[in-house]
């Protein structure tokens, strides 16, 4: 597998192969934690941290990992970083740990993390693998935060818990937006919007 230039790796992770609106991966957390922007920020930070460091670690171990057990090794690596995050939240931010519930632990099974380890990290050097993991996490974060802003603003009239003029007053709050149906509706609109943006260079394969 040829090594991708840094710029192409970043663009692929953020846009061309965005894990949410291009590959439709990681949508469980997109539906579960995006009713509040703060919860979404923490989940995005956790997944980005896990994806970047897991990809880097898998890349470092790639020459010594037998092919027949590579996915078990990748899962163990991912679980290690997720456990660190879970312990940190329980120790220093227990309220957020309770708010996110089991969703932090479910990062271990998130297709985005395993996908970047399997598709990219196992065949590329550590620096490039870490960069790919970092920007894949940021691409995920960009979409989730877009969803969370819409849901919290329309459903509760706030952003990060701060009342927003008009939305917290005259606006008739759409409670459905902070419920599961609102998550499905918003995700569908966001995916449709971003997938409809196709620059000419991308369409031509340039």
N, C-alpha and C positions, 0 to 999 in steps of 0.2 A: 504493500500500500504506500503510495507516494505521500510525502509529507506536505500538508497544506500550508501555504503561507499564513502568517499570523492574521493579516487583514481578512483573508477569506474565511478563516476559522471563526473569527469574531462575527462577521456578517452572516455566516451560515447559522451560528448559534442564536443570534438575535433575531434574524428575519427569515432567511431562505428555508431553514429547517427549524423554525421556532417550535419548541415542543408542544405548545398548546394549540395555537391556531393553524399550524401547518400539519403537525403529526397527530394532533388530538390525543396527547398523552397528559397524564397528571390531572385529569379533570375531576377526580374525586375530591381532591383538596380545593379545587376551584369552586366546587359546589358547597363544600362543607364549611370553610372558614372565611368566606368573603362577605359575610354580613356586616363585619366591622373592619375598618381599615387597619386599626392597631393589631388585631389578630392576624390579619393578612400580612402585615409587615414582618411580624415575628416568624410566621410560617415561611415566608419568602427568604428571610435571612437564614433560617435553619436549613432549608433545602439547598440554597446557594452554597452555604458552607459545606454541607455534606457532599454535594455534587463535585465541587472543585477539589476538595481534599481526597475524596474517594477516587476520582479520576487520576489524580497525581499518584496516589498510593498504588493503584492497580497498574499504572504505567511503570512505576519503579520495580514492581514485582513481576512484570510480564515475562521476563526472560527465565525466571525460575519457577513459574507456575505451570504445572502440567495441563495440557489442553483439556483433558477429560474432567478436571475438577475446577476449572477456571471460574465457573459461575458460583460455585460454593465459596471460593475464595473471595470473589467480588461481594457476595452477600455478607460475609463476615466482616469485610472492610467497611462496607456501608453501615452495618449494624454498630460497629465500634464508634463511628462518628455520631450516629443518631443517639446512642446511649449517652455520650458526652453531653449532647445538647439537652437531652431529657433530664439528666442529673443536674445540669446547670440551672435549668428552669425551676426544677423542684426546690433547689437550694436558695436561689436568689430572686426568683419571681414566681412564687407558688400560685398566685392568682392567675397568671397567664398560663401556667402549666395546667391548672384545672379548667381554664376556659378552652384550651385547645384539646384537652382530653387525650384520647388515643391517637389523634391525628399526627402528632409528632412521631410516635412510634411507627406509624404506617409509612413514614418516609422510606423505611427499609424496603418496602415493596413497591415504591413509586417507580413507574416505568421509565421516567426521565433519568433517574440516577443510574439504574441498571443499564439502560439503553446507551448512555454516554460511555460507561465503562466498557461495555461489550462492543459497541460500534466504533469507538474512537480511541479510548485510553489504552486498550490492549495492543494497539498497533502503532502508537505514536510516543515520542519522548515525553518525559514528565512535565516539562514547562508548557508545551503545547497542549497536553492533556488537561493540565490544570486550567489553562486559559479557556479551553473548550467547555470544561465543566462550569467555570465561573460565569461565562457569558450565556450558557444554556440556562443556568439558574437565574440570571438577570432577565433573560427573555421570558422565562416563566413568571418572574416577579412583575414584569411590565404588564402582562396580560391580567394577572390576578389583581393587581392594584387598580387597573382600569375597571374591572368588575366591581371591586369593593367600594370604590369611590361612588359609582352610580348607585349601588344598592344601599349604602349607608345614607347618602344624600337624599335619595327619593323616599327611602323607607323610614328614616329617623330624623331627617332634617339636620344632621350633624356631620362633621368630618373630624375624625380622631376624638370624638366626644364633644367637640366644640360646636355649639349651635350656629348655623349659618343663616344670616338674614334672608327673609322671604321663605326659605325652605323650612325654617323652624317656626314660622309665624303663619303667613297667609296660605302657604302651601298645604294642601290636604294630603297628609302623609300616606304613602302607599305601603301599608303594613305587609302586603304580599311580597314586597321586594326583599324583606329580611327573612322570608320563609323559603323553603326549598323550591317551590315553583318559580319564585323570583330569581333564584340562582340559575335555574335552567334557562329561563327567558333571557336573562342578561348575558349569560355565556354564549347562547346562540347568536345574539345580536353582535357581540364583540368578535366572535369567530367569523361571522359573515362579513363584518366591516373590514377586518384586516385581510381576509382572504380575497376581498374584492380589489384590494390595492395591489396591482401587479405592474411594476414599472416595465417600460418597453424593453429594456436591456434584459430583464428577468424572463420576459415572454420569449425573447429571441434566443435565450440560452447563453447570452454573453456574460 
